[in-house]
Each structure stands twice: as C-alpha cells, then as structure tokens.
Amino acid sequence: MNIILLERIEKLGGIGDVVTVKDGYARNFLLPNKKALRANDANKKVFEANRERLEQENAEKRTEATASASGIEGAEIVLIRASSNSGQLYGSVSVRDIAAALTDKGHEVNKSQIVLDRPIKTLGVFDVRVVLHPEVSVTIKANVARSDDEAELQAQGVDVMAQMFDEEARDVGGFTEERDPNAEPGELPTEAEPEEDAGETTVENDAQG
C-alpha cells in the first residue's frame, strides 16, 4: 500500500514522503494511529493544505522531547528478578517493566517508547533505547540483578554471572592441594621422600658389629 507519512518513521521516511508498506502494517498501525494517510489524490491535497501546521507541530514536539532527553539520557534503573544459578531469569524483563521503572524515577515515558533489540532473559546490565520522538532517542541502562547488593556490584562493573560460574567451579573441585611454602609460584607439588626404616638400619649395624 502507498501511504503519505504524517511524521518521521524510522527506516521509512519523513513528513510528506510517499512510501510503500505492507497492507497489514498500514491498516493495523500507521493509519489508525494517524501516522500516515493513504496516498491518493484527495489525501495528497489534504496533506499539502496542512503541511505547514503538521511541520510546526512536529517541531514543537521535537523541542519538548529534546528537553526531556537531557534528564533521561544515561539513567539507570534496577530490576530485581529471581534467576537460576546460571543467571537465567525465571521469565523475562518486558518493555512494560522498563517503562514502569522509569516512571517510578520521575521520567514520563510509556511502553510504546521503549525499544528492546531482544528480550532480556539473564542477569546483567543492558542498554535500552527510549524513543521520545521520531527524531529524538536516548539510551538508558537496565540493571537486572537478584538483589540490591548485586545490582550495586554490577553498576560498578563487576561481572556477577562470571563470579557465580567461578564459585560453581570451585564447589565442583571440592579440594585444595597442600603446597610447599618454599616452592616457587607455579611449581608443582613434590612427593614426600620415603622415610628410612629405623628397624632395618639397627639390624644392619648390629651385623657389622
């Protein structure tokens, strides 16, 4: 379907551009959300008659979004979740969760503005894009941890999952070797020298006497 864009749409075009999209995308999203018009002669005349107003409204919204962006850019939210010992979450973090956490911190966003490249299903710190306006986006960090203490460690750059794997590896080993305190670093433990049998020595000395 050919449509006229009423606002900038990422990967499609800007205001006034005539582009071709799949029918379902146009009918289910672009047209009902008033982001586009069907590209026919009547709508082209309607658009041209309203172009100046649409561009002015877009500029005002862009200015507002730019002002908001300075307060959101780089923000970090903490999401406490249960996980397995391997760091896999029991479930996943959704755009709704991220939007709610940002709102709790005083940022006015909604779930439709949150862009996740892939579902968050593990512990860790993830970059998340927030689109405040078709021409203005910022990046925030989602810190997903099992506790506030772990979240603090992750915020400091500690790889909590790597620590978990190290601890599991030590638990599987289950033992430590005694080392010679005088041994050089990296030197393998040496076998103890067999002790001489005191009884045999005495008999041998008696025989010689």
Buried (B, 14 or more C-beta within 10 A) or exposed (E): BEBBBBBBBEEBBBBBBBBEBEEEBBEEEBBEEEBBBBBEEEBBEEBEEEEEEBBEBBEEBBEEBBEBBEEBEEBBBBBEBEBEEEBEBEEBBBBEBBBBBBBEBEBEBEBEBBBBEEEBBBBBBBEBEBBBBBBBBBEBBBBBBBEEEBBEBBBEEEBBBEEBEEEEEEEEEEEEEEEEEEEEEEEEEEEEEEEEEEEEEEEEEEEEE
